[in-house]
Amino acid sequence: MKGYRDLVVWQRAMDLVPAVYAVARALPKEETYALGDQLRRAVVSIPANIAEGQARQHRKEFLQYLAIAKGSLAELTTLLLVVERIGYMSAETLAPARIALSRVASPLHGLITTLRHRTPEPQNPKTQKTQKTHKNLE
C-alpha cells in the first residue's frame, strides 16, 4: 500500500490548510483565540488523521481515523458557516476555502466507501484460536 503522502485525499487536505489559515488570519482580533483556534484545529485534524490512520496496521483502524477526519471536515464546514452568518466574511471571501474543502470531501468519502467494501482482512492465527476457544466456552 502507498504511503499517506501518495493519497490524493491527504494532498488535498494539505491544500485546504493554508486556505483556512487565511480565513483565520482575516478574523477580527477578538476571534484569534476563539473561532480562529477552532478553525485551525479542525483543518489540521483532517490531514493529520488521514496520515495517522494510514500508518496503522489494520484497515479497521484506518477507517476509524478517516471517520474522525470526516467529522473534522463537517466541523470545519460548520465553522465557515458561522464565520459567514456572524458577518465576519462574505460568501465570496470564503469561496476559496469552501472550494478546497469540497475537493477533500469527495475523495474522503470514496476512500471510506472503498475500504468498507473490501474483503475482510485475514485474521491473526492466534486471534482465530482465541475466538474458537471463546465460542466453545459459550
Backbone bond lengths (Angstrom), bond angles and torsions (degrees), N, CA, C in turn:
res aa  C-N    CA-C-N  psi(-1)  N-CA   C-N-CA  omega(-1)  CA-C   N-CA-C  phi
1 M - - - 1.447 - - 1.526 109.47 -
2 K 1.308 115.99 146.68 1.451 121.89 179.38 1.524 111.07 -67.83
3 G 1.322 115.44 162.62 1.456 120.38 173.98 1.517 109.98 -79.02
4 Y 1.306 116.08 165.88 1.464 120.10 -177.02 1.524 112.62 -61.68
5 R 1.318 117.78 -30.68 1.473 120.61 179.62 1.527 112.38 -66.16
6 D 1.318 116.74 -20.69 1.458 121.10 178.37 1.527 112.87 -85.17
7 L 1.324 117.24 -11.24 1.460 120.84 -178.89 1.537 110.28 -76.72
8 V 1.316 116.05 126.18 1.464 121.24 178.61 1.526 110.75 -57.36
9 V 1.321 117.00 -40.22 1.465 120.19 -178.50 1.528 110.76 -63.14
10 W 1.316 118.59 -38.80 1.463 121.42 177.94 1.534 109.82 -66.82
11 Q 1.332 116.87 -43.70 1.467 121.35 179.68 1.528 111.00 -60.22
12 R 1.334 116.19 -43.55 1.464 119.89 179.04 1.525 111.62 -69.37
13 A 1.325 116.78 -34.52 1.463 120.11 176.38 1.530 110.03 -65.08
14 M 1.309 116.71 -37.07 1.466 120.14 176.83 1.529 110.73 -67.35
15 D 1.335 117.59 -34.93 1.469 121.04 176.31 1.529 111.45 -67.39
16 L 1.319 116.73 -27.78 1.453 121.78 179.30 1.534 111.86 -69.76
17 V 1.317 117.20 -31.54 1.467 121.88 -175.16 1.536 112.47 -55.94
18 P 1.338 119.85 -54.20 1.471 117.84 -178.72 1.531 113.39 -64.35
19 A 1.326 117.43 -31.40 1.471 120.18 178.62 1.526 110.58 -63.96
20 V 1.324 116.79 -41.16 1.468 120.42 -179.45 1.529 110.68 -76.16
21 Y 1.312 117.63 -36.01 1.466 119.89 176.13 1.526 110.68 -61.66
22 A 1.330 117.26 -34.58 1.468 120.81 176.47 1.527 109.97 -63.81
23 V 1.327 117.01 -39.96 1.469 121.00 176.56 1.526 109.35 -63.04
24 A 1.310 117.04 -47.09 1.471 121.33 -178.39 1.533 111.33 -60.86
25 R 1.335 116.58 -40.28 1.476 120.19 179.51 1.529 112.04 -65.87
26 A 1.327 116.48 -29.37 1.471 121.09 -176.77 1.534 113.11 -84.41
27 L 1.330 117.46 -5.32 1.463 120.50 178.77 1.530 110.37 -69.59
28 P 1.336 117.10 156.94 1.470 119.27 174.66 1.528 110.57 -59.86
29 K 1.318 115.57 151.96 1.474 121.19 -177.77 1.522 113.33 -51.83
30 E 1.319 117.48 -38.33 1.469 119.59 -177.70 1.525 112.80 -66.76
31 E 1.318 117.86 -13.29 1.467 121.51 179.18 1.528 113.23 -100.50
32 T 1.325 117.13 0.56 1.464 120.99 -178.04 1.521 111.94 -55.88
33 Y 1.327 117.06 -43.60 1.458 120.36 -175.37 1.520 113.39 -99.73
34 A 1.299 118.09 2.44 1.470 120.99 178.46 1.524 108.46 -112.45
35 L 1.296 116.84 -90.38 1.458 121.70 -177.76 1.533 111.64 -62.48
36 G 1.314 116.33 -38.34 1.472 120.41 179.16 1.521 112.09 -60.48
37 D 1.330 116.49 -45.49 1.467 120.46 178.12 1.523 111.74 -63.12
38 Q 1.328 116.46 -41.28 1.467 119.54 179.32 1.522 111.13 -62.70
39 L 1.327 116.85 -42.67 1.465 120.76 177.84 1.530 110.49 -59.95
40 R 1.333 115.91 -47.47 1.469 119.81 -177.81 1.527 112.00 -64.73
41 R 1.330 117.30 -42.23 1.472 120.17 179.68 1.529 111.07 -64.32
42 A 1.325 116.44 -43.20 1.463 120.17 -178.11 1.529 111.17 -63.98
43 V 1.321 116.71 -44.53 1.467 118.99 -176.19 1.528 111.84 -70.52
44 V 1.317 117.72 -36.65 1.466 120.77 179.37 1.527 110.27 -70.78
45 S 1.308 116.70 -31.09 1.461 121.55 179.85 1.530 112.54 -62.20
46 I 1.309 117.34 -29.89 1.467 120.34 -175.38 1.529 111.56 -65.92
47 P 1.342 120.03 -61.22 1.474 117.90 179.80 1.533 112.46 -67.36
48 A 1.337 117.42 -30.59 1.463 119.99 -179.96 1.523 111.04 -63.75
49 N 1.323 117.74 -42.74 1.466 120.47 179.62 1.524 112.24 -72.45
50 I 1.310 117.36 -34.14 1.467 119.94 175.09 1.525 109.25 -62.18
51 A 1.328 116.53 -45.83 1.469 121.05 -179.63 1.521 111.58 -64.58
52 E 1.325 116.63 -47.45 1.464 119.31 -178.55 1.521 111.30 -63.77
53 G 1.313 116.50 -42.42 1.463 119.88 179.84 1.515 112.53 -63.44
54 Q 1.324 116.53 -41.24 1.468 120.08 -179.50 1.524 110.47 -66.44
55 A 1.305 117.12 -29.67 1.464 121.09 -179.39 1.529 112.64 -78.01
56 R 1.310 118.25 -10.79 1.465 121.94 179.13 1.522 110.28 -72.48
57 Q 1.309 115.61 165.00 1.458 121.47 -173.86 1.526 114.90 -82.37
58 H 1.324 117.02 -20.64 1.459 118.97 -172.00 1.523 111.67 -129.12
59 R 1.323 114.58 147.97 1.455 121.54 -179.22 1.534 111.40 -59.65
60 K 1.322 116.97 -38.41 1.465 120.34 -179.86 1.533 110.80 -59.24
61 E 1.321 116.79 -41.48 1.463 120.91 178.00 1.523 110.45 -66.37
62 F 1.333 116.78 -41.81 1.459 121.36 178.40 1.525 109.57 -59.00
63 L 1.316 116.40 -45.51 1.467 120.64 178.26 1.527 111.51 -60.18
64 Q 1.310 116.88 -39.41 1.463 120.88 179.14 1.535 110.53 -61.72
65 Y 1.315 117.40 -44.44 1.461 121.03 179.57 1.525 111.67 -70.54
66 L 1.327 117.32 -33.95 1.461 120.00 175.36 1.531 110.37 -65.31
67 A 1.324 116.53 -36.27 1.468 120.56 176.72 1.533 110.43 -64.54
68 I 1.308 117.17 -37.66 1.466 120.88 177.02 1.531 109.71 -65.54
69 A 1.345 116.11 -42.90 1.469 120.11 177.59 1.526 110.28 -61.30
70 K 1.332 116.73 -40.02 1.468 121.27 178.37 1.531 110.33 -63.60
71 G 1.319 116.88 -39.76 1.459 121.12 176.17 1.523 111.55 -63.21
72 S 1.321 116.96 -41.23 1.463 120.91 177.93 1.525 111.12 -65.46
73 L 1.326 116.01 -34.10 1.463 120.41 176.85 1.530 110.19 -65.46
74 A 1.326 116.93 -41.28 1.466 121.08 176.90 1.531 110.26 -65.42
75 E 1.323 116.46 -41.15 1.467 120.38 177.31 1.520 110.06 -60.30
76 L 1.328 116.76 -45.00 1.459 121.49 -179.56 1.526 111.03 -62.92
77 T 1.309 117.29 -41.79 1.464 121.55 177.03 1.525 109.84 -57.42
78 T 1.315 116.41 -45.14 1.455 122.06 179.73 1.522 111.45 -64.54
79 L 1.322 116.85 -43.53 1.463 120.41 -179.98 1.528 111.66 -63.09
80 L 1.325 117.45 -38.08 1.463 120.16 177.09 1.528 110.78 -65.79
81 L 1.321 116.50 -36.46 1.470 120.12 175.05 1.529 110.80 -64.62
82 V 1.326 116.70 -39.75 1.463 120.66 177.57 1.526 110.04 -61.29
83 V 1.308 116.94 -45.23 1.467 121.58 179.44 1.531 109.97 -56.82
84 E 1.319 116.02 -42.55 1.460 120.01 179.84 1.532 111.74 -71.19
85 R 1.322 116.93 -46.13 1.475 120.76 -176.86 1.521 112.96 -65.48
86 I 1.312 116.65 -33.80 1.461 120.10 177.72 1.534 109.93 -71.67
87 G 1.311 116.08 -20.98 1.458 120.78 178.81 1.511 114.24 93.75
88 Y 1.331 116.32 15.37 1.460 118.74 178.23 1.524 111.69 -72.25
89 M 1.336 117.06 -32.90 1.463 121.51 -179.88 1.515 109.80 -147.08
90 S 1.326 114.27 154.70 1.461 119.99 178.91 1.530 109.96 -86.98
91 A 1.311 115.01 165.23 1.470 120.90 176.70 1.526 110.57 -58.63
92 E 1.330 116.04 -36.52 1.478 120.11 -179.87 1.527 111.16 -65.68
93 T 1.315 116.41 -39.70 1.469 120.77 179.16 1.524 110.77 -67.53
94 L 1.325 116.60 -35.09 1.463 121.41 -178.66 1.531 113.02 -83.79
95 A 1.318 116.91 -9.23 1.473 120.83 -175.75 1.530 114.02 -53.77
96 P 1.340 120.73 -45.56 1.474 118.60 179.93 1.533 112.78 -59.49
97 A 1.318 117.25 -40.81 1.467 119.96 178.96 1.526 110.22 -67.05
98 R 1.307 116.99 -40.91 1.470 120.31 -179.89 1.527 111.88 -67.23
99 I 1.313 117.26 -36.84 1.469 120.68 177.24 1.526 109.34 -65.63
100 A 1.329 116.60 -46.03 1.470 120.64 178.56 1.527 110.36 -61.23
101 L 1.332 116.65 -38.86 1.462 121.68 178.67 1.528 110.74 -63.29
102 S 1.319 117.09 -44.46 1.465 119.86 -179.42 1.527 111.79 -66.56
103 R 1.319 116.85 -26.18 1.472 120.77 177.89 1.529 111.81 -73.63
104 V 1.330 117.12 -15.88 1.463 122.13 176.30 1.530 110.18 -90.83
105 A 1.307 117.04 -38.94 1.471 122.00 -172.59 1.523 112.67 -58.85
106 S 1.304 118.01 -45.68 1.469 120.58 -175.55 1.528 112.97 -64.91
107 P 1.339 119.50 -52.02 1.464 117.64 178.80 1.531 113.35 -67.04
108 L 1.328 116.88 -29.29 1.461 119.29 177.27 1.520 109.68 -64.78
109 H 1.316 116.71 -47.82 1.465 120.73 177.55 1.535 110.36 -60.95
110 G 1.320 116.85 -42.30 1.467 121.11 179.58 1.519 112.78 -62.58
111 L 1.315 116.68 -41.43 1.467 120.64 179.52 1.522 110.53 -66.10
112 I 1.323 116.43 -42.85 1.469 120.28 178.21 1.530 109.79 -60.84
113 T 1.313 117.37 -46.41 1.466 121.90 -179.69 1.520 110.90 -61.35
114 T 1.320 116.98 -45.34 1.464 121.69 -179.83 1.523 111.21 -61.22
115 L 1.317 116.91 -46.47 1.464 120.46 -178.51 1.525 111.97 -66.93
116 R 1.316 117.24 -34.62 1.470 120.48 179.27 1.529 111.96 -68.22
117 H 1.315 117.22 -30.23 1.462 120.50 -174.89 1.524 114.11 -97.50
118 R 1.305 117.58 3.76 1.469 120.31 174.81 1.517 109.98 -72.84
119 T 1.322 115.32 158.46 1.461 118.86 176.43 1.523 108.70 -63.67
120 P 1.322 117.15 149.94 1.472 120.12 -178.17 1.526 111.75 -58.68
121 E 1.311 115.04 148.62 1.464 121.01 176.73 1.519 109.07 -69.00
122 P 1.333 117.02 145.47 1.467 117.74 174.83 1.518 109.11 -65.54
123 Q 1.312 115.24 140.21 1.463 119.11 -179.46 1.513 110.78 -85.37
124 N 1.281 114.87 154.61 1.450 122.94 175.24 1.533 107.43 -64.53
125 P 1.326 119.38 131.69 1.470 120.45 -179.67 1.524 113.55 -54.66
126 K 1.330 118.17 -35.62 1.462 121.08 178.51 1.529 109.82 -64.43
127 T 1.335 117.01 -40.18 1.463 121.54 179.07 1.520 109.83 -65.02
128 Q 1.331 117.51 -42.25 1.459 121.26 179.84 1.526 110.60 -61.69
129 K 1.341 116.85 -42.48 1.456 121.73 -179.52 1.530 110.14 -62.19
130 T 1.350 116.45 -42.92 1.462 121.65 178.97 1.521 110.64 -63.71
131 Q 1.332 116.82 -40.91 1.459 120.50 -179.91 1.526 110.59 -64.92
132 K 1.346 117.72 -39.70 1.460 121.07 178.70 1.524 110.65 -63.99
133 T 1.318 115.64 -40.86 1.458 121.50 179.03 1.515 110.03 -62.17
134 H 1.325 116.95 -43.94 1.469 120.77 179.32 1.525 111.16 -63.97
135 K 1.323 117.63 -38.04 1.463 120.33 178.97 1.532 110.90 -66.07
136 N 1.326 116.73 -37.15 1.460 120.02 179.19 1.517 112.07 -67.51
137 L 1.337 116.78 -27.92 1.452 121.11 -179.21 1.526 112.75 -78.37
138 E 1.334 116.39 -20.56 1.478 120.35 -176.33 1.503 112.18 -77.07
